[in-house]
């Protein structure tokens, strides 16, 4: 007699580190937020980001 095989594949949680869809999506969202914040700072201060930080 053969062993019964499972009929449902277990739903394993994706890892939260390394190169996976979750990490890439999170990184993309952080980059978009950073870019928009840089534009907002430049618009309201009239200076570039490096000038605003005192590095230029």
Residue, then its C-alpha position, 0 to 999 in steps of 0.5 A: x500500500x502506498x502512502x497517501x499524498x497531501x492534496x493541498x500545498x502548504x502556504x509558506x510565508x515569503x522571506x522578508x530578506x534577500x531578493x524577493x518580490x516583497x523586498x523589491x516592492x518595499x525598496x521601490x516605494x521607499x525610493x519613490x517617497x525619497x524622490x518626491x520628498x527631494x522635489x518638495x524640499x527643492x520647491x519650498x526652499x528654492x535650493x537644491x538638496x545638497x545646498x539645503x543640507x549644507x554640502x554644496 
